[in-house]
Amino acid sequence: MFVLYLYLKCEGMNSEYDDLVNSLKDKIFRLILLYEEEKRKNEVLLKDKDYFEVQMKEKMNQLEQMNQKYENLKLGKMMEITGSDVHDARIKINRIVREVDQCIALLNK
């Protein structure tokens, strides 16, 4: 609109104004082209952002599932106590109880 106004106003003027108007029209046209290109780039970036957000959510869900499986595996391993493990644990507990009894006896003296 502004360009048209300038063009009509300057139509009767000399060639210097015609050159100025043409230069202004060219610059505005280039600016519009640059704007359209940046707009397309922005659309591509927004699509990429959406894609990566979906990928990140999927990976977070997979990580959560893997953590849950790991915790379940740890719990299962803790429950797999063999007979020798129980025997060793009892020996250690008895040794600790004896040491505590000795400490109490020393304190009572």
Secondary structure, DSSP 8 states (H G I E B T S, - for coil): -HHHHHHHHHTTS-HHHHHHHHHHHHHHHHHHHHHHHHHHHHHHHHHHHHHHHHHHHHHHHHHHHHHHHHHHHHHHHHH---HHHHHHHHHHHHHHHHHHHHHHHHHH-
